[in-house]
Amino acid sequence: MASTATDAAAPEPTAGLDAVGAAGELLPSVGEMRLPAWFFGFEGVLAGAFDLLRAFPSAWPALLLLVAINITVSLTLLRKRLKLAKLLWRGKGTRKVAFALVGLRIGTHVLLGALGFALVSALGHVLMALVMAGVTVGLLVYVQRTALAALVTSGKATA
């Protein structure tokens, strides 16, 4: 089939539309893929769950409910962001963060115990939970920013 002049003059995408990738599909924007702030709140609470349970042993039903809500929300409301989630979980950076957080928790408890400052009070465990939540959220924001930049650089997302 011969190409006509009208075929060659196809309209360009407007500024409101996403860019088109090499395979012809619309590329998602960074804004569409970015995880919402409340998701990091979920993850922060779950990161501090161990110490929260040590401080308040009767809080386990609330934490189980939070885990169920987190999974449900992740599989429904965050469905569009599965590409980013898959990239994050496949990435070495995310695994390093996960192992670093486990090492930080164990190392901190061992170090405090060796120095004679073992966490035995509810306040100590709540403070540790806050520290773990803060570190987790900070690292997750960093990993997300790095992954989104990599997607833009590789042409799999638009800025």
Buried (B, 14 or more C-beta within 10 A) or exposed (E): EEEEEEEEEEEEEEEEEBEEBEEEEEBBBBEBBBBEEEBBEBBBBBBBBBBBBBBBEEEEEEBEEBBEEBEEBBEEEBEEBEBBBEBBEEBEBBEEBBEEBEEBBEEBBEEBEEEEEEBEEBEBBBBBBBBBBEBBBEBBBEBBEBBBEBBBEEEBBBE
